[in-house]
Every structure is written in C-alpha cells, then in structure tokens.
C-alpha cells in the first residue's frame, strides 16, 4: 500500500473508473473492498487519514446491540448478530469473543436480563459467541473483583465481540489494494463532476501533501463521508437540505486495576436511558459512552466536562474504587452520523442505528447511519444500489466469506502485536535485520520503532498522529505517554520519508497540541 503508486493510478486522465468512493472510514473502505472484490475498478479517497474520525473512536465492540433489543428492534439486532459472526470469521486476528457481566441489584433484573439475553443468543442462529447464563452474587465478585458488593443480588453473563477499530480500517484498505482497488489518504474531494445530462460523472480532489488538483472520471460516485455526508451532497446539489446531525460519544480509558478481569461490565440502563460499557482493551479499560447532539460535525471533537462527569458518576455506581479525574489515562470523543431529527429536540438515542442508502436526482449514492458491526452489509447494499443506478455489470457480492488482510486464526492475545495478524513475522524480521528498531516507544508499552517503520512503508502513515493514534494505539491508551513518544516517532518517520529537522519539529508540535485534547485536567 504505497501512496505514490496509488496517486499515480489516479492521475490517468483517460481512465473512467467504475466507482469512486468518498470517505475512508469503516463504511467507505467497506464499500471499496466490496467493489474491488467484485472485479470493479474502484478508487477510495479519504480527506485526512483512514478512520481518522468516527471509525477510530468506537467502544471497540462488535455487537448485535443489546439496547436495540430493549427497544424491540429485532430485525436490526438479527442483522447485526449475523454480521458479528462474519466479522470474526473474516478477521479472527482482530475480532475476539468478549464475555460481559451485568451486575444486578434487584432480583427481578436477574430474571429480566437472563430472559432477554437468552433471546439475544437465539437470534444469533449459529453465529453465536457463547451462551448467556445467570450467576450468583458470589460469582459476580469472582468474575469482576472490583464490583460494588453492597446490595448485589446476582448477575448475568453474555457474549459479544471486541476488536481494534482503526486496525480493522487499515486492513480493509490493504485488502482493497490487494484486490486491484486504489485507496489514498490526505485526498480532499473538492467537487462532483457532472456530464451534459447533469448526472454524476466523477470527482475533483486535491492531494493535501502536494496541493496538486486532480479530476477523475467515474461511472458511479458513492458518498460515504460519515458525519460529513451533507458537504458532499451539497457539492452534487447546492439546494440539498441537511440530512445528518452528529451525536457525540465520549470514552474514558482507565488502568486495568478498575476491572482486574478479562470480563467486561455492561450497565443496561443508565440515568439517561443508554447503556454503559467498561471493556478490557489493550491491557486498559475503555468506559463509555455518552450521547449528546452537537451543532456541527468536527474532525477532532472535544469531550465536554458534563460527559466525563456522567461516565465517572455512572461507573462509580458499579466499580469499587470509583474512578476519578486523576485516573483518566486518555479521553476520546467521536461523532456518529445520525439522521437529522425532523422535530426539534428529539433525542438521538431514539433514532435507529440502521443504515440508509439514498440516491440523488443526479445519481450520487449516499450511505449513512449504521455502525462498525454492520459495515460489510452496508457496503453490499451500497454497491448493489450503485450498480443499479449507474447500470454497471451485475456481479455477486463475495465478502460474506472473504478473508481480510492479516487473517490469522487463534492469535496470541497476550502479545500486543496480535493485531498485525499474518504481518507480525514481517515486522519482527525488521528488528532482526536492524536491532535498533526493537527500541520501545514508551517504557510502559510494548510498541517498537519497527512498528513505526512498518506503518510508513506498508500502511500509508504520513504523520506522527497517523502512527500514534491509528497504526499503534498509544494516544488512545495513554495520551501522556504518546506525547512523550512523539519526538522518537517523528525522527524515525523523517528517516523513512526523507524529511528534515523542521518537519520533525512541526510534527511534534502539531501532535502535542492535538493530543492535549485527550488529557482531561479537572
């Protein structure tokens, strides 16, 4: 996945692509993989870095959506449970089984949640990860030693999936390229091209690294820009009315001492009617999420104090000791693209997370909504629609049983490099060839300089942020350690990319400024 060669492909003025995809998050990359594996010529353009926004800021779960079951949205849950099974089968190096404990403080809740989660298991129809069961209060304390014991009446264990979101995105980009597709980051789409009949016929974009402008012709254009879909729709039709409203979700990352378990905590009903998760991830605990409507989408959203207070307050009801501000290692905010409410004041949690595929009068195909778990199905629906709209040759979708780049069964979860799957030996080989690359980025974590070199050579990382936020996850697991590692990462990247000291200084300054958003000082 070498960027210069990908850009070169896009500079062929005579070529008419079958499809151009705008957006390199979960949905856009999923669409690009689907199209490429059907034998279509496809280009995927991402304005910043792959999974930079929503797709790297999830709760790290591959799930059917227990809370959608609470609302009676059985079809959405059924769909997601099937996709959950496929995601694990196609990327076993990234998706693993995760057992959850619901701690109950009323006897009635034991019965209620056991019945509900048994139904959840039945809906998974052979795609299940494990059966739900009732456990005693004593067992709850054994499984989650940090539970609040006072008033505990028992619990229910159920199973879902857990994964690394931005690693999945990078592997999807690699899968697309391996199957003949073209993907480029730092490529900002600035306009939609139309033919004489007014139908979409391609896009204009700027290579952010050089400032050079390109026009590429295409038979179909797919808008998968997440929270920014309205911007692309406006390029196609200036009178387009706003369709998406961003809903912000915040997560806190805490030390493992607050869980002391491989089990995760699920709180089925918080004071605002949502669910709260505390999930083990890369030897830390991710706790979230919130749901607050924001006026406009942002690339680098900031967590609000009220969101952090809400998470700490709710977690404190179930964790002993209760976490405080000083325990937060990192805090990250992401924004989900949800359908804009027709009536003012409608809460986003009432809006379904099912996806929608919309076609404009000019033939622009837009995909919005959904979640990581259903990315593959969303892509299938979107490519089917684009084929129909643009009159492209009909070819069958093959992604239900298609191995994602890095596919490796039964990875060693105790080794932080398990997320590289089949690429791991190649990274270790870099260290064999040059032992200096075995140096750690931080004394507290296993990440090495070899991973930085690999990210630049094989994963299209262009900035220190690309590496520390999305290729290795140091920014997300410990923001202060990531800031301390930035100079070392910048120097290593500069050697690979042929950059000078001024570039190193600018990168460290830029990353440090951004990383401060991930540290919350009360």
C-alpha positions as CSV (number, residue, x, y, z in Angstrom):
1,X,0.0,0.0,0.0
2,X,2.4,2.6,-1.3
3,X,0.9,6.1,-1.6
4,X,2.9,7.4,-4.6
5,X,1.9,4.5,-6.8
6,X,-1.8,4.9,-5.7
7,X,-1.7,8.6,-6.7
8,X,-0.1,7.7,-10.0
9,X,-3.0,5.4,-10.8
10,X,-5.4,8.3,-10.1
11,X,-3.5,10.7,-12.4
12,X,-4.5,8.7,-15.6
13,X,-6.8,11.3,-17.2
14,X,-8.1,8.9,-19.8
15,X,-9.4,6.3,-17.3
16,X,-13.1,6.0,-16.4
17,X,-13.4,4.3,-13.1
18,X,-16.4,2.1,-12.3
19,X,-16.7,3.7,-8.9
20,X,-15.2,6.5,-6.8
21,X,-15.8,6.3,-3.0
22,X,-15.6,9.5,-0.9
23,X,-14.6,8.7,2.6
24,X,-12.1,6.3,4.1
25,X,-13.8,5.2,7.4
26,X,-15.5,1.9,8.1
27,X,-18.2,2.4,5.5
28,X,-16.1,3.9,2.7
29,X,-13.4,1.3,3.0
30,X,-16.0,-1.5,3.2
31,X,-17.6,-0.2,0.0
32,X,-14.2,-0.1,-1.7
33,X,-13.4,-3.7,-0.6
34,X,-16.8,-4.9,-1.8
35,X,-16.4,-3.2,-5.2
36,X,-12.8,-4.4,-5.7
37,X,-13.6,-8.0,-4.8
38,X,-16.5,-7.9,-7.4
39,X,-13.8,-7.0,-10.0
40,X,-14.8,-3.3,-10.3
41,X,-12.2,-0.6,-10.8
42,X,-12.6,1.5,-7.6
43,X,-10.9,4.5,-6.0
44,X,-11.4,5.4,-2.4
45,X,-10.5,9.0,-1.3
46,X,-10.0,10.0,2.3
47,X,-9.6,13.7,3.2
48,X,-7.4,13.1,6.3
49,X,-6.3,9.6,7.4
50,X,-8.2,6.3,7.3
51,X,-10.6,6.0,10.2
52,X,-9.5,9.5,11.5
53,X,-12.9,10.5,12.7
54,X,-15.8,8.2,13.9
55,X,-14.3,4.9,12.9
56,X,-11.3,5.0,15.3
57,X,-13.3,6.3,18.2
58,X,-15.8,3.5,18.8
59,X,-16.4,1.5,22.0
60,X,-14.3,-1.3,20.4
61,X,-17.3,-3.7,20.3
62,X,-18.6,-6.0,17.6
63,X,-22.1,-6.4,18.8
64,X,-25.7,-7.1,17.9
65,X,-26.9,-4.2,20.0
66,X,-28.4,-5.3,23.3
67,X,-30.1,-1.9,23.7
68,X,-31.8,-2.2,20.3
69,X,-33.3,-5.4,21.6
70,X,-34.7,-3.5,24.6
71,X,-36.5,-1.2,22.1
72,X,-37.9,-4.2,20.2
73,X,-35.8,-3.5,17.0
74,X,-35.4,-7.3,16.5
75,X,-34.6,-7.1,12.8
76,X,-31.7,-4.7,13.4
77,X,-30.3,-7.0,16.1
78,X,-30.7,-10.1,13.9
79,X,-28.8,-8.4,11.1
80,X,-26.0,-7.2,13.3
81,X,-25.6,-10.6,15.1
82,X,-25.1,-12.3,11.7
83,X,-22.6,-9.7,10.7
84,X,-20.9,-10.0,14.0
85,X,-20.3,-13.7,13.2
86,X,-19.0,-12.9,9.8
87,X,-16.6,-10.2,11.0
88,X,-15.0,-12.7,13.4
89,X,-14.7,-15.4,10.7
90,X,-13.2,-13.0,8.2
91,X,-10.8,-11.2,10.6
92,X,-10.0,-13.5,13.6
93,X,-6.8,-11.6,14.2
94,X,-8.8,-8.5,15.2
95,X,-12.2,-9.8,16.4
96,X,-12.4,-11.9,19.6
97,X,-15.0,-13.2,21.9
98,X,-15.7,-10.9,24.9
99,X,-17.8,-12.1,27.9
100,X,-19.8,-9.4,29.7
101,X,-21.2,-9.3,33.2
102,X,-24.4,-7.4,34.1
103,X,-24.4,-6.9,37.8
104,X,-27.9,-6.8,39.2
105,X,-29.1,-5.1,42.4
106,X,-32.7,-6.3,42.2
107,X,-33.8,-9.9,42.0
108,X,-36.3,-9.1,39.2
109,X,-33.4,-7.8,37.0
110,X,-31.7,-11.2,37.1
111,X,-34.8,-12.8,35.6
112,X,-35.4,-10.0,33.2
113,X,-31.9,-9.8,31.7
114,X,-31.4,-13.6,31.6
115,X,-34.6,-14.0,29.5
116,X,-33.7,-11.1,27.3
117,X,-30.1,-12.3,26.7
118,X,-31.3,-15.9,26.1
119,X,-33.5,-14.4,23.3
120,X,-30.4,-12.5,22.1
121,X,-28.5,-15.8,21.9
122,X,-31.3,-17.5,19.9
123,X,-31.3,-14.6,17.4
124,X,-27.6,-15.3,16.6
125,X,-28.6,-18.5,14.7
126,X,-25.3,-20.3,14.7
127,X,-23.3,-17.1,14.6
128,X,-23.1,-17.0,18.5
129,X,-20.0,-16.4,20.6
130,X,-21.2,-18.2,23.7
131,X,-24.4,-18.8,25.8
132,X,-25.8,-16.4,28.4
133,X,-26.1,-17.7,32.0
134,X,-27.3,-16.5,35.4
135,X,-24.5,-16.2,38.1
136,X,-24.8,-15.7,41.8
137,X,-23.6,-12.5,43.6
138,X,-20.5,-14.5,44.8
139,X,-19.7,-15.4,41.2
140,X,-20.1,-11.8,40.1
141,X,-17.4,-10.8,42.7
142,X,-15.2,-13.6,41.4
143,X,-15.6,-12.6,37.7
144,X,-15.3,-8.8,38.4
145,X,-13.5,-8.3,41.8
146,X,-14.0,-4.5,41.6
147,X,-17.8,-4.7,41.6
148,X,-19.8,-2.8,44.2
149,X,-20.8,-5.7,46.5
150,X,-23.3,-3.9,48.7
151,X,-26.9,-4.9,47.6
152,X,-25.7,-7.2,44.9
153,X,-28.3,-9.8,44.0
154,X,-26.5,-11.7,41.2
155,X,-25.7,-11.2,37.6
156,X,-26.0,-12.4,34.0
157,X,-23.1,-13.3,31.7
158,X,-23.5,-12.9,28.0
159,X,-21.1,-12.8,25.0
160,X,-20.3,-10.3,22.2
161,X,-17.3,-9.4,20.2
162,X,-14.4,-7.0,20.8
163,X,-11.9,-5.6,18.2
164,X,-9.5,-2.8,17.3
165,X,-11.3,-0.4,15.1
166,X,-8.6,1.6,13.3
167,X,-6.5,-1.5,12.8
168,X,-9.5,-3.1,11.0
169,X,-9.8,0.0,8.8
170,X,-6.1,-0.2,7.8
171,X,-6.5,-3.9,7.0
172,X,-9.6,-3.1,4.9
173,X,-7.5,-0.5,2.9
174,X,-4.8,-3.2,2.4
175,X,-7.5,-5.7,1.3
176,X,-8.8,-3.3,-1.3
177,X,-5.4,-2.6,-2.8
178,X,-4.6,-6.3,-2.9
179,X,-7.7,-6.9,-4.9
180,X,-6.9,-4.2,-7.5
181,X,-8.6,-1.2,-5.8
182,X,-6.9,2.2,-5.2
183,X,-7.0,3.9,-1.8
184,X,-5.5,7.3,-0.9
185,X,-5.5,9.3,2.3
186,X,-4.9,13.1,2.6
187,X,-7.0,13.5,-0.6
188,X,-9.8,16.1,-0.2
189,X,-12.7,15.9,-2.6
190,X,-13.5,19.5,-3.7
191,X,-16.2,18.9,-6.2
192,X,-18.5,16.5,-8.0
193,X,-18.2,16.2,-11.8
194,X,-21.4,16.0,-13.9
195,X,-22.0,15.1,-17.5
196,X,-24.0,17.0,-20.1
197,X,-27.2,15.3,-18.8
198,X,-26.4,16.6,-15.3
199,X,-25.6,13.1,-13.9
200,X,-22.6,12.5,-11.6
201,X,-19.5,11.6,-13.7
202,X,-16.6,11.7,-11.3
203,X,-14.9,13.9,-8.7
204,X,-12.3,16.6,-8.3
205,X,-9.8,16.2,-5.4
206,X,-6.7,17.9,-4.0
207,X,-3.7,15.9,-2.9
208,X,-3.1,17.5,0.5
209,X,0.6,16.6,0.6
210,X,1.4,18.5,-2.7
211,X,-1.6,20.8,-3.3
212,X,-2.0,19.3,-6.7
213,X,-5.5,19.1,-8.1
214,X,-6.9,16.0,-9.9
215,X,-10.1,15.2,-11.8
216,X,-11.1,11.6,-12.1
217,X,-14.0,10.3,-14.2
218,X,-16.3,7.6,-12.8
219,X,-19.5,5.8,-13.8
220,X,-20.7,6.0,-10.2
221,X,-19.8,8.1,-7.1
222,X,-20.5,6.8,-3.6
223,X,-20.7,9.3,-0.7
224,X,-19.5,7.6,2.5
225,X,-18.3,10.6,4.3
226,X,-19.8,9.8,7.7
227,X,-20.8,12.9,9.6
228,X,-19.7,15.0,6.6
229,X,-22.1,13.4,4.0
230,X,-24.1,16.7,3.8
231,X,-21.0,18.5,2.5
232,X,-20.6,16.1,-0.4
233,X,-24.4,16.1,-1.2
234,X,-24.2,19.9,-1.3
235,X,-21.4,19.6,-3.9
236,X,-23.8,17.5,-6.0
237,X,-26.8,19.6,-5.5
238,X,-26.4,23.1,-3.9
239,X,-30.0,23.2,-2.7
240,X,-29.5,20.0,-0.7
241,X,-31.1,20.2,2.8
242,X,-29.2,19.0,5.9
243,X,-29.8,15.3,6.4
244,X,-27.4,14.3,9.2
245,X,-26.9,15.5,12.7
246,X,-23.8,14.5,14.7
247,X,-24.2,12.8,18.1
248,X,-21.1,12.8,20.2
249,X,-20.0,9.8,22.2
250,X,-17.1,10.0,24.7
251,X,-15.0,7.3,26.2
252,X,-12.6,7.3,29.1
253,X,-9.5,5.0,29.3
254,X,-8.6,3.8,32.8
255,X,-6.0,1.5,34.3
256,X,-6.8,-2.3,34.4
257,X,-7.0,-2.0,38.3
258,X,-10.5,-0.8,37.9
259,X,-11.6,-4.1,36.3
260,X,-9.0,-6.7,37.2
261,X,-10.7,-9.1,34.9
262,X,-11.0,-10.4,31.3
263,X,-14.7,-9.9,31.7
264,X,-16.3,-6.6,30.7
265,X,-19.0,-4.7,32.6
266,X,-22.3,-3.8,30.9
267,X,-24.7,-1.4,32.6
268,X,-28.1,-1.9,30.8
269,X,-29.8,1.2,32.0
270,X,-28.0,4.4,33.0
271,X,-29.8,7.6,34.2
272,X,-30.1,8.9,30.6
273,X,-31.5,5.6,29.4
274,X,-28.4,4.5,27.5
275,X,-26.1,1.5,28.2
276,X,-22.6,1.9,29.6
277,X,-19.7,-0.4,28.9
278,X,-16.4,-1.0,30.7
279,X,-14.4,-3.1,28.3
280,X,-10.8,-4.5,28.6
281,X,-8.8,-3.3,25.6
282,X,-5.0,-3.4,25.1
283,X,-4.5,-4.0,28.8
284,X,-6.5,-1.0,29.7
285,X,-10.3,-0.4,30.3
286,X,-12.4,1.6,27.9
287,X,-15.5,3.1,29.6
288,X,-18.3,4.8,27.7
289,X,-20.3,6.1,26.0
290,X,-22.4,9.3,26.0
291,X,-24.9,10.6,23.6
292,X,-25.0,14.4,23.1
293,X,-26.2,16.2,20.0
294,X,-23.7,18.6,18.6
295,X,-24.5,21.5,16.2
296,X,-21.9,20.7,13.5
297,X,-19.6,17.8,12.8
298,X,-15.9,18.1,13.8
299,X,-12.8,16.2,12.8
300,X,-11.3,16.5,16.3
301,X,-14.3,16.7,18.6
302,X,-13.6,17.7,22.2
303,X,-15.2,15.9,25.2
304,X,-17.4,18.1,27.3
305,X,-17.0,18.1,31.1
306,X,-20.6,17.0,31.6
307,X,-19.9,13.9,29.5
308,X,-16.8,13.0,31.6
309,X,-18.7,13.6,34.8
310,X,-21.6,11.4,33.6
311,X,-19.3,8.5,32.8
312,X,-17.3,8.8,36.1
313,X,-20.5,9.1,38.1
314,X,-22.2,6.1,36.5
315,X,-19.0,3.9,36.6
316,X,-18.7,4.8,40.3
317,X,-22.0,3.1,41.0
318,X,-20.6,-0.2,39.7
319,X,-16.8,0.0,40.3
320,X,-15.0,-0.1,43.7
321,X,-12.9,2.0,44.0
322,X,-14.8,4.6,41.9
323,X,-12.6,6.2,39.2
324,X,-11.8,9.9,39.5
325,X,-10.4,12.5,37.1
326,X,-6.8,11.7,38.1
327,X,-7.3,8.1,36.9
328,X,-8.1,9.0,33.3
329,X,-5.2,8.0,31.1
330,X,-6.9,9.2,27.9
331,X,-10.3,10.5,26.9
332,X,-11.6,10.4,23.3
333,X,-14.7,11.7,21.6
334,X,-16.3,10.5,18.4
335,X,-19.3,11.7,16.4
336,X,-21.9,9.3,14.9
337,X,-23.8,10.3,11.8
338,X,-27.4,10.0,12.7
339,X,-30.4,11.0,10.8
340,X,-31.3,14.7,11.5
341,X,-34.5,14.7,13.6
342,X,-37.5,16.1,11.8
343,X,-38.7,17.7,15.1
344,X,-36.6,19.9,17.2
345,X,-35.5,18.5,20.5
346,X,-35.8,14.8,19.5
347,X,-33.0,12.9,21.3
348,X,-30.6,11.0,19.1
349,X,-30.9,7.9,21.2
350,X,-34.4,7.5,19.8
351,X,-33.1,7.4,16.2
352,X,-32.4,3.9,14.9
353,X,-28.8,3.0,14.1
354,X,-29.9,1.2,10.9
355,X,-28.3,2.4,7.7
356,X,-29.9,4.2,4.8
357,X,-28.8,4.3,1.2
358,X,-30.0,7.4,-0.7
359,X,-29.7,8.3,-4.4
360,X,-29.9,11.9,-5.5
361,X,-31.6,13.0,-8.7
362,X,-28.2,13.3,-10.3
363,X,-27.2,9.7,-9.3
364,X,-25.0,10.3,-6.3
365,X,-25.3,7.3,-4.0
366,X,-25.0,8.2,-0.3
367,X,-24.7,5.8,2.6
368,X,-25.3,7.0,6.1
369,X,-26.1,5.6,9.6
370,X,-25.1,2.1,10.7
371,X,-22.2,1.0,12.9
372,X,-18.9,-0.9,12.6
373,X,-20.5,-4.3,13.1
374,X,-22.7,-4.0,10.0
375,X,-20.0,-2.3,7.8
376,X,-19.9,-5.3,5.4
377,X,-23.7,-5.4,4.9
378,X,-23.8,-1.6,4.5
379,X,-21.2,-1.9,1.8
380,X,-23.0,-4.7,0.0
381,X,-26.3,-2.7,-0.1
382,X,-24.4,0.4,-1.3
383,X,-22.6,-1.3,-4.1
384,X,-25.8,-3.1,-5.2
385,X,-27.5,0.3,-5.4
386,X,-24.6,1.9,-7.3
387,X,-24.6,-0.9,-9.8
388,X,-28.4,-0.4,-10.3
389,X,-28.1,3.5,-10.6
390,X,-25.1,3.5,-12.9
391,X,-26.1,0.5,-15.0
392,X,-22.8,-1.3,-14.1
393,X,-22.4,-5.0,-14.9
394,X,-24.1,-7.1,-12.2
395,X,-21.6,-9.1,-10.2
396,X,-22.3,-11.1,-7.0
397,X,-21.0,-9.8,-3.6
398,X,-18.3,-12.2,-2.2
399,X,-17.5,-10.5,1.1
400,X,-19.6,-12.7,3.4
401,X,-16.7,-15.2,3.4
402,X,-13.8,-13.2,2.4
403,X,-10.6,-13.0,4.5
404,X,-9.4,-9.6,5.5
405,X,-5.7,-8.7,5.1
406,X,-3.8,-10.1,8.1
407,X,-6.1,-13.0,8.5
408,X,-4.7,-15.3,11.2
409,X,-6.6,-17.8,13.4
410,X,-6.1,-18.1,17.1
411,X,-3.7,-15.1,17.7
412,X,-1.7,-14.8,20.9
413,X,-3.8,-12.1,22.7
414,X,-1.1,-11.7,25.4
415,X,1.2,-10.2,22.7
416,X,0.3,-6.7,21.8
417,X,1.3,-7.4,18.2
418,X,-1.5,-9.9,17.7
419,X,-3.4,-7.1,15.8
420,X,-1.0,-7.4,12.9
421,X,-2.1,-11.0,12.2
422,X,-0.1,-12.6,9.4
423,X,2.1,-9.4,9.1
424,X,3.6,-9.9,12.6
425,X,6.6,-12.0,11.4
426,X,7.5,-9.4,8.8
427,X,7.6,-6.7,11.5
428,X,9.7,-8.9,13.8
429,X,12.0,-9.5,10.8
430,X,12.7,-5.7,10.6
431,X,14.1,-6.0,14.1
432,X,16.2,-9.0,13.2
433,X,17.7,-7.0,10.2
434,X,18.1,-3.9,12.3
435,X,18.1,-4.5,16.1
436,X,17.9,-0.7,16.8
437,X,14.2,-1.0,15.6
438,X,13.5,-3.1,18.6
439,X,13.6,0.1,20.8
440,X,10.3,0.7,22.6
441,X,8.3,3.9,22.0
442,X,7.5,4.0,25.7
443,X,8.9,2.2,28.7
444,X,5.3,1.3,29.8
445,X,4.2,-0.3,26.5
446,X,5.5,-2.9,24.0
447,X,5.2,-0.7,20.8
448,X,8.5,-0.6,18.9
449,X,10.2,1.6,16.3
450,X,9.8,-1.3,13.9
451,X,6.0,-0.7,14.0
452,X,6.6,2.9,13.1
453,X,8.7,1.9,10.1
454,X,6.1,-0.7,9.1
455,X,3.3,1.9,9.4
456,X,5.2,4.3,7.0
457,X,6.3,1.6,4.5
458,X,3.2,-0.6,4.4
459,X,0.2,1.3,5.9
460,X,0.4,4.7,4.3
461,X,1.1,6.6,7.6
462,X,2.2,10.2,6.8
463,X,2.2,11.9,10.2
464,X,3.1,11.3,13.8
465,X,-0.7,11.3,14.6
466,X,-1.4,8.6,11.9
467,X,1.1,6.4,13.7
468,X,0.4,7.1,17.4
469,X,-3.4,7.4,17.1
470,X,-4.4,4.8,14.5
471,X,-1.5,2.4,13.5
472,X,-0.4,1.8,17.1
473,X,-3.0,2.9,19.7
474,X,-0.8,4.7,22.2
475,X,-2.7,8.0,22.0
476,X,-5.9,6.2,22.9
477,X,-4.5,4.1,25.7
478,X,-2.2,6.7,27.4
479,X,-2.2,10.2,26.0
480,X,0.7,11.4,28.1
481,X,3.0,8.5,27.1
482,X,2.0,9.2,23.4
483,X,3.1,12.9,23.8
484,X,6.4,11.7,25.3
485,X,7.0,9.3,22.4
486,X,6.2,11.8,19.7
487,X,9.8,13.1,19.1
488,X,11.2,9.5,18.7
489,X,8.4,8.6,16.3
490,X,8.9,11.8,14.3
491,X,12.7,11.2,13.9
492,X,12.1,7.6,12.8
493,X,9.5,8.7,10.2
494,X,11.7,11.5,9.0
495,X,14.4,9.0,8.1
496,X,11.9,6.9,6.2
497,X,10.3,9.8,4.4
498,X,13.4,11.9,3.8
499,X,12.2,14.8,5.9
500,X,14.3,17.4,7.7
501,X,14.5,18.7,11.3
502,X,11.9,21.4,10.6
503,X,9.4,18.7,9.6
504,X,10.2,16.8,12.8
505,X,9.7,19.9,15.0
506,X,6.4,20.8,13.2
507,X,5.1,17.3,13.6
508,X,5.9,17.1,17.3
509,X,4.3,20.5,17.9
510,X,1.2,19.6,15.9
511,X,0.8,16.2,17.6
512,X,1.3,17.6,21.1
513,X,-1.3,20.3,20.5
514,X,-3.8,17.7,19.3
515,X,-3.0,15.2,22.0
516,X,-3.8,17.7,24.7
517,X,-7.5,17.1,23.8
518,X,-7.1,13.5,25.1
519,X,-6.0,14.6,28.5
520,X,-8.6,16.0,30.9
521,X,-7.5,18.1,33.7
522,X,-10.3,18.8,36.2
